[in-house]
Amino acid sequence: MGAESLMAWGVGGLAVVVVGALAGAWAAVRREADPVVRRLRATAAGALDGDPALQLQPGLASVEEEPGVGGSRLRRELVWAGIRRAGAAQGFVAAKVALAVGALAAFAALNALRTEPVRTGLPAAALITGLAFFLPNLWLRARVQARQTQLDRSLPDALDLLVTCVEAGLGLDSALQRVSDEVALAHPLLSKELRLVFLEVKAGIARISAFRRMAERTGAPELRSLSATLAQTELFGTSVGAALRIQAEGIRIRRMHRAEEKAAYVSVKMSLPLVLCILPCVFAVVLGPAVVNMAERLFPLLGGGR
């Protein structure tokens, strides 16, 4: 009875600690979501000087409610993952709380149904609760990685279409609209981002700011590079078509280098399966008959010598 009481008090104390930590995280997320705090930070950084992004029309907000990235790391990762609804951070924290408490309750219920409770109940409960609490973070990071990889893979095709449209005489804004429509089926994520850039420019945001916001909104390395290239094109007045063509070639070259790097790692990665799985079988096939023959010849001699 004493052990059961100790375990109950331990589980209760762990639950209090978890709830307290999550309450602190909730308060931090709410503070980051405060529009007054965001505006003061942007003002301190000089981001509001002449930026008409704060005057976007409701039509633009209907496409993406939060076009930019700001606030805590959790907020940025949610935006990178494509979860941009209002209150997404609060919902994510609530899901982590529910999952942790649910896992703890399930463990306590299963342990209570056992005839012999687990002796290491408190460490096991702490481990299960911690895993359940951090599991959504792993899912979120995997989703961010998958989304950024998909955007990077989609960009060369879109850049080729942009080059064709620009060299055919279309302006960059009209080319963005046309390309976003053309790649909607093959690359829906990139089409959505390009459409949002076009709507932002149409709403009055500078083209450089719109591309920079897209890079911040996605977090994709190739889109960041594209944003920097177009910013230099706008500043120095160079050819947009030539810059886009060079950017597309650079992306393909970097992709080829990554493929060659992965191919070079294949031999190293196959060493362990080769040593553990293939070589023992080869040795058994090659040396097996010789070992059997030697055993048949040596065992009688050894037995006769005795």
C-alpha positions, -999 to 999 in steps of 0.1 A, spaced: 0 0 0 29 23 7 44 18 -27 11 24 -44 6 57 -25 41 67 -33 35 61 -70 2 80 -69 19 110 -53 47 108 -78 23 107 -108 3 135 -93 35 156 -88 46 149 -123 12 160 -137 15 192 -117 50 199 -131 38 192 -167 7 213 -164 28 242 -149 54 240 -177 27 239 -203 9 269 -187 42 288 -189 46 279 -226 10 289 -232 16 323 -217 47 328 -238 28 318 -269 0 342 -261 25 370 -255 41 363 -289 7 363 -306 -1 397 -291 -4 421 -321 8 450 -300 40 432 -291 46 422 -327 41 458 -339 65 472 -313 91 447 -323 87 455 -360 89 492 -352 121 487 -333 136 468 -362 125 494 -387 103 470 -406 72 493 -406 89 522 -425 68 525 -456 57 489 -455 21 487 -467 18 450 -457 -1 461 -426 -28 475 -449 -36 443 -468 -72 439 -478 -94 412 -465 -93 394 -499 -56 389 -494 -60 378 -459 -85 351 -471 -57 335 -491 -33 334 -462 -43 347 -428 -7 352 -416 15 359 -447 46 368 -427 66 350 -401 72 364 -366 71 356 -330 84 325 -313 102 296 -329 70 275 -326 51 301 -346 78 301 -373 78 263 -376 40 262 -378 41 288 -406 69 268 -424 47 237 -421 18 255 -438 -3 258 -406 -11 295 -406 -45 297 -391 -52 321 -362 -45 304 -329 -24 276 -345 3 279 -318 -23 277 -290 -39 247 -306 -5 230 -310 3 235 -274 -31 223 -264 -26 191 -285 7 185 -267 -10 189 -233 -38 166 -243 -14 139 -257 8 140 -226 -20 139 -201 -37 112 -221 -6 91 -222 -1 95 -185 -37 86 -178 -35 55 -200 -4 43 -183 -19 49 -149 -51 30 -159 -31 0 -174 -9 -1 -143 -39 -1 -120 -54 -30 -139 -23 -51 -135 -22 -77 -107 14 -66 -99 20 -29 -105 52 -20 -123 80 -14 -98 96 13 -119 62 30 -124 73 66 -117 103 66 -142 82 48 -168 54 73 -163 79 102 -167 94 86 -198 60 80 -215 47 115 -206 79 131 -220 78 111 -252 41 120 -257 48 156 -250 77 159 -275 61 136 -302 42 165 -319 75 185 -322 90 156 -341 59 155 -364 61 192 -369 98 192 -379 92 163 -403 64 182 -419 85 213 -422 113 193 -438 90 176 -463 73 209 -473 106 227 -478 120 198 -498 89 197 -520 92 235 -526 129 232 -535 122 204 -560 93 224 -576 113 256 -581 134 248 -612 103 240 -633 86 272 -622 117 292 -629 119 278 -665 83 289 -670 90 323 -655 120 328 -679 98 318 -709 71 343 -698 95 371 -691 114 367 -723 81 365 -742 73 400 -731 52 396 -699 60 416 -668 72 398 -638 39 403 -620 19 389 -649 44 361 -653 40 351 -616 2 349 -621 6 329 -652 31 305 -638 11 300 -606 -18 289 -627 3 266 -649 20 247 -621 -11 244 -599 -16 207 -606 20 196 -607 33 218 -578 4 230 -557 25 243 -528 47 265 -550 17 276 -570 0 288 -538 31 307 -527 36 324 -561 -1 333 -561 3 349 -527 33 369 -539 13 382 -569 -16 392 -546 7 410 -522 23 430 -551 -12 438 -564 -22 450 -529 7 475 -530 36 457 -513 70 462 -530 81 433 -551 113 428 -531 93 428 -498 69 403 -513 96 378 -523 114 383 -490 81 375 -472 77 344 -493 112 333 -483 105 339 -446 71 323 -449 84 290 -464 120 288 -449 131 270 -481 168 276 -489 162 278 -526 134 304 -522 157 324 -500 183 324 -527 157 334 -553 145 363 -531 181 376 -528 186 373 -565 154 392 -574 162 419 -548 196 425 -565 179 426 -599 155 452 -587 182 473 -571 207 473 -600 182 471 -629 197 440 -645 178 416 -667 151 396 -648 151 368 -674 189 363 -673 189 363 -635 161 337 -634 179 315 -659 211 316 -639 191 309 -608 175 278 -624 208 265 -636 224 270 -602 195 251 -585 200 222 -609 238 222 -603 233 222 -566 208 194 -569 233 173 -590 259 179 -564 236 167 -536 228 136 -556 265 129 -562 271 134 -525 244 109 -515 258 85 -541 292 88 -525 278 79 -491 262 47 -504 294 26 -502 299 38 -466 263 30 -456 265 -4 -471 295 -14 -451 276 -24 -420 250 -46 -438 277 -61 -459 298 -71 -429 269 -83 -408 246 -100 -434 264 -108 -466 299 -117 -457 289 -144 -431 268 -161 -457 297 -160 -482 321 -174 -457 296 -202 -448 292 -212 -485 329 -210 -493 345 -224 -462 317 -246 -450 326 -277 -472 363 -274 -463 355 -272 -426 333 -303 -428 359 -322 -447 386 -313 -422 363 -323 -393 356 -357 -409 394 -363 -413 406 -349 -380 380 -363 -355 388 -400 -362 425 -393 -358 420 -374 -325 397 -402 -313 422 -429 -323 451 -411 -306 432 -413 -273 
